[in-house]
Amino acid sequence: QEGEPAIDRGNTPISLRIPRNLSRSRATSGSDSRLRAFFQLIHERVAEHGLDPSRDFINLDETQIVLDPTQKRVAVVCGTKRVHKLTGIYGERGVHITMVAAIVSDGTALPPTFIFQGKSVSHEMARATHNFDPNCGLAYSASGWIERSIYHEILKHLIDILPAPETRGYKLLIVD
């Protein structure tokens, strides 16, 4: 990136970059046969239900919001677009907030759901979240992550913020 200090090691310039966390399970889960099977299943469901890929796909993903990040730079080849650092069980523990975001294939970003760690959502957190977007969903769990007990709430919020039922039809929800 521009302004980054570069270290020239012969023909391979190296720069210092801030890595993104990448869990061990994600780093090792993408085999070619699994990916082929996944996309074959999507192709079959699209044909079966007459889905329009330009408007009927919804991608749902969650991410941790770090309120006090400790960032360290790592050396990578200049021009590298994705930089990750492998996190372990100790790096993923602690108090955090999870944001569940959904994007429709037509580019529409749906209001997110925030999952707070604990037994209830404080008034201040609820107000701050609704200041971000009044249509945001709020949930809480002991871990702060998506748990079976609140998954139904997340799906209900998603259904509530989609267009009216008569215009909905089938959608393909892809959960990462």
C-alpha positions as CSV (number, residue, x, y, z in Angstrom):
1,Q,0.0,0.0,0.0
2,E,1.1,3.5,-0.6
3,G,3.0,5.0,2.2
4,E,3.9,1.6,3.7
5,P,7.6,1.1,4.3
6,A,9.0,-1.5,1.8
7,I,11.9,-3.8,2.2
8,D,13.7,-4.8,-1.0
9,R,15.0,-8.4,-0.9
10,G,16.3,-8.9,-4.4
11,N,13.4,-9.2,-6.9
12,T,10.7,-9.7,-4.1
13,P,9.8,-6.4,-2.4
14,I,8.2,-6.9,1.0
15,S,6.0,-4.5,2.9
16,L,4.6,-4.5,6.5
17,R,0.9,-5.1,6.6
18,I,-1.8,-5.6,9.3
19,P,-3.2,-9.2,9.0
20,R,-6.8,-10.2,9.5
21,N,-7.7,-13.1,11.7
22,L,-8.3,-16.5,10.0
23,S,-9.4,-19.4,12.1
24,R,-7.7,-22.8,11.7
25,S,-11.0,-24.5,10.6
26,R,-11.6,-21.9,7.8
27,A,-8.0,-22.2,6.6
28,T,-8.3,-26.0,6.2
29,S,-11.9,-26.4,5.1
30,G,-11.9,-25.4,1.4
31,S,-11.0,-28.6,-0.5
32,D,-11.8,-28.7,-4.3
33,S,-14.3,-31.6,-4.0
34,R,-16.2,-29.8,-1.2
35,L,-16.4,-26.6,-3.3
36,R,-17.5,-28.5,-6.4
37,A,-20.3,-30.3,-4.4
38,F,-21.4,-27.0,-2.8
39,F,-21.7,-25.2,-6.2
40,Q,-23.5,-28.2,-7.7
41,L,-26.1,-28.1,-4.9
42,I,-26.6,-24.4,-5.5
43,H,-27.0,-24.9,-9.2
44,E,-29.7,-27.7,-8.6
45,R,-31.7,-25.5,-6.1
46,V,-31.6,-22.5,-8.5
47,A,-33.0,-24.6,-11.3
48,E,-35.5,-26.4,-9.1
49,H,-37.1,-23.2,-7.7
50,G,-36.5,-20.9,-10.8
51,L,-34.4,-18.5,-8.8
52,D,-32.9,-15.3,-10.4
53,P,-29.3,-15.0,-9.3
54,S,-29.4,-11.3,-9.7
55,R,-32.0,-10.8,-6.9
56,D,-32.9,-14.1,-5.1
57,F,-29.6,-14.9,-3.3
58,I,-28.9,-13.7,0.2
59,N,-25.5,-14.1,1.8
60,L,-25.5,-14.2,5.6
61,D,-22.2,-13.9,7.5
62,E,-21.1,-13.0,10.9
63,T,-18.0,-11.1,12.1
64,Q,-16.6,-10.3,15.4
65,I,-16.4,-6.6,16.4
66,V,-13.2,-5.9,18.3
67,L,-13.6,-3.0,20.6
68,D,-9.9,-2.9,21.7
69,P,-7.9,-4.4,18.8
70,T,-4.2,-5.1,19.2
71,Q,-2.8,-4.9,15.7
72,K,0.7,-6.1,14.7
73,R,2.2,-5.7,11.3
74,V,3.5,-8.6,9.3
75,A,5.9,-8.8,6.3
76,V,4.2,-9.7,2.9
77,V,5.1,-9.4,-0.7
78,C,4.1,-6.0,-2.1
79,G,0.7,-6.1,-3.9
80,T,-0.7,-8.8,-1.6
81,K,-4.4,-8.0,-1.2
82,R,-5.4,-10.4,1.6
83,V,-3.4,-10.6,4.7
84,H,-4.4,-12.9,7.6
85,K,-3.0,-14.1,10.8
86,L,-4.0,-17.5,12.0
87,T,-5.8,-17.3,15.3
88,G,-6.0,-20.0,17.9
89,I,-8.3,-20.8,20.8
90,Y,-6.7,-18.2,23.0
91,G,-6.9,-15.4,20.4
92,E,-10.6,-15.9,20.0
93,R,-11.7,-15.8,23.6
94,G,-12.9,-12.7,25.4
95,V,-15.8,-10.3,25.5
96,H,-17.0,-9.3,22.1
97,I,-19.9,-8.3,19.9
98,T,-21.0,-10.3,16.8
99,M,-22.5,-8.6,13.8
100,V,-24.6,-10.7,11.5
101,A,-24.8,-9.1,8.1
102,A,-26.9,-10.1,5.0
103,I,-26.4,-8.9,1.5
104,V,-28.9,-9.6,-1.3
105,S,-27.5,-10.5,-4.7
106,D,-28.9,-7.2,-6.2
107,G,-26.5,-5.4,-3.9
108,T,-29.0,-4.5,-1.2
109,A,-27.4,-4.5,2.3
110,L,-30.0,-5.5,4.9
111,P,-29.8,-4.1,8.4
112,P,-27.6,-6.2,10.6
113,T,-28.3,-8.1,13.8
114,F,-25.9,-7.4,16.7
115,I,-25.3,-10.2,19.2
116,F,-24.1,-9.0,22.6
117,Q,-22.4,-11.2,25.1
118,G,-24.3,-11.6,28.4
119,K,-27.8,-12.3,29.7
120,S,-29.4,-9.1,28.4
121,V,-28.7,-6.0,26.2
122,S,-28.1,-2.9,28.1
123,H,-30.1,0.2,27.4
124,E,-27.0,2.1,26.2
125,M,-26.0,-0.7,23.8
126,A,-29.6,-0.9,22.4
127,R,-29.7,2.9,21.9
128,A,-26.2,2.9,20.2
129,T,-27.2,0.0,17.9
130,H,-30.5,1.7,16.9
131,N,-28.6,5.0,16.3
132,F,-26.5,3.0,13.8
133,D,-29.7,1.7,12.0
134,P,-33.2,1.7,13.6
135,N,-34.0,-1.6,11.8
136,C,-31.0,-3.5,13.3
137,G,-31.8,-6.7,15.2
138,L,-30.6,-7.2,18.7
139,A,-29.8,-10.4,20.5
140,Y,-27.6,-11.7,23.3
141,S,-26.0,-15.0,24.1
142,A,-23.7,-16.2,26.9
143,S,-20.8,-16.4,24.4
144,G,-21.7,-13.4,22.2
145,W,-21.6,-15.7,19.1
146,I,-24.5,-17.1,17.1
147,E,-25.9,-20.0,19.1
148,R,-28.7,-22.4,18.4
149,S,-30.9,-20.6,20.9
150,I,-30.9,-17.3,19.0
151,Y,-30.5,-18.6,15.4
152,H,-34.4,-18.5,15.0
153,E,-34.4,-14.8,16.1
154,I,-31.8,-13.9,13.5
155,L,-33.8,-15.6,10.7
156,K,-37.0,-14.0,11.9
157,H,-35.3,-10.6,11.8
158,L,-34.1,-11.3,8.2
159,I,-37.7,-12.3,7.1
160,D,-39.1,-9.1,8.8
161,I,-36.8,-6.8,6.9
162,L,-37.3,-8.4,3.5
163,P,-39.9,-6.9,1.1
164,A,-43.6,-7.8,1.6
165,P,-44.5,-11.5,1.3
166,E,-46.3,-11.2,-2.0
167,T,-43.1,-10.0,-3.7
168,R,-40.7,-12.3,-1.8
169,G,-41.0,-15.8,-3.5
170,Y,-38.2,-18.2,-2.9
171,K,-34.8,-17.0,-1.8
172,L,-31.5,-18.9,-1.5
173,L,-29.9,-18.1,1.8
174,I,-26.2,-18.8,1.9
175,V,-24.8,-18.9,5.4
176,D,-21.1,-18.6,5.9
